[in-house]
Structures are given as structure tokens and as C-alpha cells.
Amino acid sequence: MRQSVLLRLLLVLWAGLLGATLAQAAPPPADKAFATAQQLYNIRLDDQAVTELTKFIADYPTDARVHMANYLIGRVHQRQLKYDKALEAYALVIAKAMAADFVKLRAETHYQMAECYLAQKDYDRAAKSYKNCLTLSAEKDMTVRAQYWLAESLFQLNKLPDAVAEYRRVTELAPDHALTPWAWYSIGDIELRRASYGPAIAALEKVTTQYKDSEVAGEATLTLAFAYVNRARTDAPTRAADYARAVSLFSAVTASQKSTPSAKQKAAVALGHAHFDLKEYPKAAAAYAGALETLDGAGQDAMEARLWRGHALYNDGQFQDALAEYARAAGGKYPDLALQAHYWSGQSWFSLAQQQQDARAYTETIAAFQRYLKAPGEKAAASVTRATLLIGFSYEDLAAAGAADAREKAAASFREVMEKWPTSREAGEAQAGIARLTQSMTAEQLRAMAGNLPPAAVSSVALQLARQEFLAGRYPAAVDAAKKVVDSKPAADVLAQAHYLIGAAQHKQSNLGEAIAGYKAALALAPATDLTPLIQRGLTQAYLDLRNYPEALTTAKALAEHKRVTGKDRAEALMFLAEAYLNNGRGADAMETYQLILKEFPQSELEPNALLGLAWVAQTKKDRAQAIATYGALVAKYPDHPLVADAYFHLGFNYAEQKDYAEAIKAYLNVPAAHRQGDQAAYQIAWAYRDQGKHDEANAQFATVAERFPKSPLASDSLYRIGEYWLERKNYTDAMVFLGRAQDLTPADTLAPLIGYKLGVCAFFAEQFAIAADAFGKVTANYPTSEFAAESLFWRAQAQEKQGTLVPARETYAQYAAKFPKGGKVLDALLGAGRTALALKQYVAARTDLAKTLQLCDAMGKGTDAELIDRAKNVAPEAQFHLAQSYFAEKKYEPAAKEYAAVAFYGYEPWSSRSLLQLAECSALNGNTEAANFALTTLLKNFPGSDAAKAAPALAKQYNLTLPTP
């Protein structure tokens, strides 16, 4: 209570001493009431200010200051972002302050109304209000600002000619104003959008020459370069000069230390495009390479740059190097770019094959074009036609080199071109290709081409061909040949075989829907023949693969009950039935079927499968003892069987579930590294050690997983676990090593953002702020929707600030505040933005950010979230202190003193004690010794042990102040 009273006395005393000598007589009530309200407004006690201003209006409705009171109420609501309320207050000023004395106030009110509309994106009303301001304003600075923002509003309304006219008025009215270079830039940008390249270039050149030190000069340079390129591409008479100028400007942006990373990236890529346009392909390739050094290697911009670099290398005849770039682009996560990369990989391989007459290059050509044709996404018809034709050319050249089946495949490609694109230029080339092929074909080879065989010959020849193609693993060809049989309308038994082959070939290609349709068509034609079990077997497997377990169970029962299914075939049928039972959740029936297999077919080759199935059923029922016993029986009876590795793996799992970690480790050690679950077994050994508290052994095993299985997802997970272990023990150096290795191996999955975030945390606490900023930046760039994106963005800003890169830090803080306005760190982000702006001596910007911080603190302080309320209480005094510091740095001691006095009310350290010390200095510099002495007295009484109190004697000596007697 004593501290609060003293601080209030301090504020009252300071207010009296800061201005002129105290008047002897008390001011009139209206003067006092207005002064009190205005003082509350000045020290940003907004709610109290609105209350007092409203009361003043009610108590003194005829006072001339009523209009100013309404204006101040509007300003309070505006800075609280309550734009509708602000507009209501401003409307009262406009409606009632009609006397000539209030012209300036009306002008300012129209301007603030426009600002509110602009914030609400109501650009039409904003434009009207700015025009009203211009009609009334006699102040040059306000006139220029209103003129500029009028132009901006018109731009947002897409009224581009009107916007240009208003921007030009800014340049004519105030050539030296800070907004003038922005106006010229906006003129250039609009003219560029309208393809008016001459005016665009003229405006942008003005920015880069007359206003080369302005904030927008760098951006104008980049935009100017694009303007020259765009004009050059119209085949203007100045084409050569325009390209030369664009190249020079893009090069300047990439070389300038003042350019932002984003600008450098755009300029580097655009420089490559310019050289590409000029057919200067080596220079283009070099420019794209330069861009790639600055771009995120996995990002879309990097993939596009790689694609263009591939084009430049291809056009320069460097096919091998082009292929490397296309391969990287094809491996990215952007389907459209990958599609283009596949196509141009095919073109490059084909050019290389023709250059070197290399059979492998022709094979790679075919593979690349097939990847392109099979890949999802829209494809240009011309590209598809060309790809198909070049596949035919490649097979043709392979056939000439003696490759088997190449001639038939070449003919198929040529025929496809002729049938699908009969009017294309490629159709003529394909016809010529077929003519070359048929010159040396035998009758048998011609029949293999099919297509024009008489109906009577199609059935027998095509069915045999379909069988051969199927047995050779050429499943699409098998389908085509079998369909020719179907189209020839043969006898039912032949037709059934054709449909079965179609189903089996489609099944091999994992086209499960078409496979099932083929099997069903065959079964309808052959419900009780020797072919029936084969059809039922295929149909059962297809349903299982499709996870249509009810249908799988139906067909499996039919297969197991078929009279023609005996011996080994019955054992296999029962295995299918057991699997179907298991997948339908009928564990008891599955167990009974496995036991039937063991009973009917003892010592058969399927006994290990049955034992494995029985153990699995027990495992699913969580009967650990039975599962372990059955897996053990399989291991003991068939130690060399391929399924033993699966048994050992599941043994390890069941022992681990029982917390018998030693036995679990023994079992997992018997799973070979080459087994499909070898990586998982090694990984589980590490967890068994960790679950026992044997962290050294666990970490060693995790490291083993990464070494033995570098391509497994568990490799990165294992390295992450080691890194996390060291992070928990605050060994940041070792943690960074393992997290970094994990990040190198991690695909773009759910673990990647976590690893990146933890790596940033380690680097931050290790005070390696550049590495931390980079790690956090990659998380925000590559995983913007992850749960770590917000935290990473904030901590990236913190790392940048700690690193001393203040401009990027401020930008990152601002990004956080914009993207996560309700985030847990939004107060700290706004505070950070203000703090870095202050460090950069951008005092106006700092005050804007800090004012937003205080407004948000006030809003959160009134909420119900205890954590946010507490954070607001902590952030508010620091923000208020930095706000005062911004005024102090500009030697604006009066507003600085007001803000320091406000901080003193908080009672939060160290900000209250520091503010009292700074308040004393402000008062001293303002010639108010008594107020300065009182501030020091309050500091020493209330915060005697603070750093500020320790600094008080030096300040007193500097300004000849009096300290209180101890």
C-alpha cells in the first residue's frame, strides 16, 4: 500500500513540475476536467480516459473542447483496434464541429476515419475520407500522407489509372517527402502490371537514381529489372539494350549486401531466365546455380530453378549434367515439376543415346518417358505424343542392337501414336518407323503385332500370346492379347481362360478392381471346371489385397470346399481361409483352421505357416504365454525356415510386452539385418535397453540402427532419440550432432519438424544463434502447418535478435504476430518487434509495435486465461519501458517521462526501478530538479537493492541532484 501511494504521489508531483510554474489559483472546473481526461489519454490509461472524456462531454456540452473530446475518444478506440466505435466518435466531430476554428480538427478527423476504413479493408470509404481530408487540410505533411493513402486505397480498388494520378500528385506536391519514392515505385509497379513498360521504367528509374537511399530503392531495382525484361520480350526495338540493362540490375541485386535474401533469390533466378532468353545457356546455367546456393534445397523455388538449369544445360548440349538436375527436380515433392522433369529426363537420355549410340541410354530414355506417362497430373497432348514416339524410336534402335522383343514394342508405340494422334506430325514419323520395322519381320512376328488378324485366327494365336506374355512378366501385353481374344467372341472355355488371364495380369499390376472383374467374368463362365480353383484362389487373394475381408472369406470358403481341391492345394486353400477368418476378426475360427492344417497335413511345408498363424492369433488375444510357446515351437522345429525370423521378431515383441527385456533382446538379435523387419528388431533392442534404464547401451544400439539401416525411417528416429537424450541432460553440443544427423536422414514426415525444432532449441541454448535461426527457419518454411511452426517462428526471431541480425529479427517477430495473432508468444513477438526496432533506431516503428503490445496486454489482462493474464502483467511494463526509451533516445523528454511514470505504477522489476531512474534523468534534463529528486527518493525507498538504485548516486552527481539522507 505504501509503495502504491508513493508512486501515485510521484505521478502527481511530476505532472505539476514538468510544465511551467504552478498557477496560484485553481483552474476552472471545465479546464480541470478536460486536462485530467487529456492527461489520462496521454499516458495511455485508455479506459479511464474514455470515461473522463465522456463525462466531460456530458457535463459541459457547450464547451468548445467537446469536439476535441470526441476526437480523443475516437483515437482511443482506434488504437484499441475498435474501429467501429472510433468511427462513431469521429462522425460526431464531423457532424458538429462546423465552425471555422475546427477546420484543422475536421481534416485530422477525416484522416483518422480513413485510417480506420483502411484497417477494415473498406477501401472505397477510405478513399472518400482521404479526399475529405485533402479538401480541408492546410498542413503539407498531412496533405501528402492523405494523398498517398488515397492512391493506395484506389490501388486496392483496382482503379489503377486513378491511383496513378493520385500517386503523381504526391510526387508533384512534395518531391522530398519520405513517401514520394514509394509513390514513384507504386506508379512503376502499376504501369508494369498494365504492360506499360516505358512509363514503368521511367518511374522506377527515378526511384533508383533520385531516391537511391530510400527504403524502397532495393525493391525498385528488382522491379525495374523485371520491367526491362518484360519489354525486351515484346521484341521492342530496344530489346538488346533492355536485356543488357536487366542483366546488369539483376546482377547488382544479387551482389548488393543491402538486398534481402528473398530479393537476391528472385534476382538470381530472373538473371538465369534473362540469359536463357538470350540463348546464353552457359551463363543461364551459372545464374541458376547461384540461385540454388541461396534457395531452400527442397522448396518449390529450388525445384523450379533446377528444372530451368536442366533446360539451359540441355540446350548447351551438356546432357549428362542436365540429367542430374532433372533427377533432383523429379525427386522433389511437387508433382507438376516432377512431371516436367520426367519428360525432359527422357529427352536428355534420348539425345545422349543418339550422341553416344549407347543401349543403356535408350533403356533409360524409355524408363523416363514411361514414368512421365504414368505419373498423375495434366500433360500436354504434344508432349505425350512426342514421348510415345521417342519410346518407339528407342525400342527401334535397341532392336537394331539385338535386344529381344524391342521390335514388337517399337511397333506398339508407333501404332499407338498413329491411332491416338492421327493428324499429328509425329503420326507421319511413326508410320515411317513402322515401315522400317516391317521390312525385316517374319510372318510370326507380324502376327505378334496383332491388330489386323482375321477373327478366326485371333482366339488361338492371341490366347497363346497372352500366356507367353504373362509368363514373361509382360502383364500389360498379356492383358492386351487376352482382350483381343475376348473381342473375337470365342467359345466359352476359351473366353473363360482369357478373362482369367486378364484378371491375373491386372492382379500382378495391382489393378485390383480390374483383376476382380476379370476373375468374376471367368468364374461365371467356368463355375465347375479345372480352372475354377485357380479363379477362386486369385479372387480370394485379390479381395485380401483390397482388404475386402467379407468377400475374401466367402471365396476362401468356396475354394476350401471345392471337390477338385485336394492335397497341397487344399492346404493352401485352408491357409487362405484362416487368413480370411483372421482379417474378419474371427480369431477362434482362424485358430481352428490352423489346427486343421496341422492335423491334416503334418510335417508339410505349410506347417511353419500354420504355427506362425496360431502364434499370431494368440498374440492378438494378448495371450502372451501361448504366443511365446508357439513361436518357440516354430523356432525349435524349423530352425532354418525363412519364417523363423518372423517368429523371433514376434517373440521379442511379446517378451518386451511382459517387460522381460533380456529375453526380448535375445530374440530380436536373431532377426537378420536383411529381414524385412531387421531394422525394426534392431530398433526395439535399443528401446529394451532404454526401458531397463541402460541408456549407454540404448544409445549405442540406436547408433547401430542408423549405421546398419541408413535408408530406414528408423535411422533418423534412432538418431533423434540419442539427440533427445543429450538434450534432456543439457549436453547441447552432442545433442546437436545427433539431431543434425537425424535431420539429414529424415524424410518430410511428422518427425521432421520435431527434429528441426529440437535442433534449433539445442543450438539456441548452446548460444550458436546462427545455427538456431537456420534450424527454426527450415521448420517454418518446410512445415508451416506443423505444431512446431509457431514456436519455431518465434524462436527464430529470438535467435536472430541474439545473433545481432536485427532487421531479419524484427521481420520474423512481425511474421509471428501476423500469422499467430492468438499464439502463446504473440505478446513476446510484438515486444520483440518493438525492441529490435528500438535497437535499430527506428523509433516511430518501435512505438507502433510497442503500442500494439500494450493494447494486447490490456485485452489479455481482462481475459480468463490465467497464464495469458500473468504473461500480460510481465510483458506490459517492459513494453512501456521500451516505449519510454524510444522517446528518450530522440530527446523527447516530456513524452518519455510520461511513459516512465506509467511504468512505475506496475511495480514489476526490473522495469519499475529502471523507469524511476530514467524518470529522474528526464526531469533533470527538463530542468525539474525537484521532480528528479523525488523520483530518486522513491527509487531508493522502494527498490533499494536494485541495479537502478546502485546507479542512482552517479546520476545524482551528474545532474547535481540531492539523494535522501540514509
TAFENBEL-V237250 format. One line per field, one symbol per residue. phi: phi as a letter, one per 20 degrees, with the letter a starting at -180 (. if undefined). psi: psi as a letter, one per 20 degrees, with the letter a starting at -180 (. if undefined). burial: # if it has 16 or more other ideal C-beta (glycine too) atoms within 10 Angstrom, else .. A space follows every 10 residues. Layout:
BEGIN
phi=???
psi=???
burial=???
END
This chain:
BEGIN
phi=.ffffffffg ffffffefef fgffdffggf ffffffffff ffemefffff gffffffffc feffegffff fffffffffe meffffffff fffffdeeff fdgffffffg fffffffffe meffffffff fffffdfdef ffffffffff ffffffemef fffgffffff fffbgdffef ffffffffff fffemeffgf ffffffffdf cfeffeffff ffffffffff fffelfgegf ffffffgfff ffffeffeff gfffffffff ffffffgeme ffffffffff fffdefgeff ffffffffff fffffeneff ffgfffffff efddgfffff ffffffgfff fffffdldff ffffgfffff fffeffofcf gfffffffff ffgfffffff enffmfffff fffffffffe cfefffffff ffffgffffd eefffffffl ncffgfefgf ffffffffff fenefgfffg fffffgfele ffffffffff ffffffffem efffffffff ffffecfbcf fggfffffff fffffemeff ffffffffff efffeclgff gfffffffff gffemdffff ffffffffff cfmffeggff ffffffgfff emefffffff gfffffecfd fgffffffff ggfffffeme fffffgfffe efffffdfff fffffgffff feneffffff fgffgffecf eegfffffff ffffgfffem efffffgfff ffffefffcf fgffffffff fgfffemeff ffffffffff fecfdffdff ffffffffff fffnefffff ffgffffffc fdffdfffff fffffffffe mefffffgff ffffffgfff feedegffff fffffgffff fffffffffe mefffffgff fffgffmdee ffffffffff fgfffendff ffffffffgf fecfefffff efgfffffdl edeffg
psi=gggggghhhg gggghhihba qpqhqpqqgg ggggggghgh ghjkmgghgg ghgghgghhm hiqijhghgh ghgggghgij kmhghghggh hhghhhmiqh ijggggghgh ghgggghghj kmhghggghh ggghhhpipg ghggghgghg ggghghjkmg ghggghhhhg hhhnhjqhig hhggghgggg hghjkmhghg ggghhggigh lijrhigghh gghgghgggh hhijlqhjgg hggggggggg hgghipiiqq hggggggggh gghghghjkm hghgggghgg ghhiqohirg hghghgghhg gghghjjmhg hghgghgghh iakoggghgg ggghgggghg ghghgilphh hhghgggghh gghiqqrpqp hhgggggggh gggghghhhh jjpqihghhg hggghgghhh mhjrhhhghh ghghgggihj qrgghghhha gkqqhhiggg ghgggggghg hijmgghggg ghhhgghima rghghghghg hgggghghjk mhghgggggg hghhhmimrh hghgghgggg hghghikmhg hhhghggggh iphiorchhh ghghgggghg ggijjmhghg ghgghhghgh mqjriighgg gggghggggh jknggggggg hhggghhmhj qhihgggggh ggghghhjkm hghgggghij oqhiqhkghh ghghgghggh hijnhghghh hghgghghmh iqhighgghg hgghghghjk mhghghghhg hghhiprmah hghgggghgg gghgijkmhg ggggghhhgh ghmijriigg ghgghggggh ghhjnhghgg ggghgghghm ijqijhghgg ggggghhghj kmgggghggh ghghghgggh ijaiohghgg hghhhghggh ghgghhgghj knhghghghg hhhhhhkpqj hgghhgghhg gggghjjmgg hgghghgggh hhlhjrhhhh igggggghjl rpqqp.
burial=......#..# #.###.##.. .......... ..##.##### ######.### .##..##..# ..#.###### ########## .##.###.## .###..#... .#..###### ########.. .##.###### ####.##... .######### ######..#. .###.##### #..#..#.## ########## ##...##.## #.######.. #..#.##### ########## ##.....##. .##.###.## ####....## ..######## ######.#.# #.######## ##.##..##. ########## ####.#.##. ########## .#.#..#### ########## ####....#. #########. ###.#...#. ..######## ########## ..#..##### ########.. #..#.##.## ..##..#... .....##### ..#....##. ###.##..## ...##.#### ######.#.# ...####### ########.. ##.######. ###.##.... ########## ####...##. ########## .#..#...## ########## ###..#..## #.##.###.. #....##### #########. ...#.###.# ##.##..#.. #..####### ######...# #.######.# #...#.#### ########## ......###. ######..#. .#.####### #######... .#.####### ###.##.... ########## ####.#.##. ########## ###..#.### ########## ###.##.### .######..# ..#.###### ########.. .##.###### ########.# .......#.. ##.####### ########.. ..#.###### ########.. ########## ####.#.##. ########## .##..#.##. .#..##..#. #.....
END
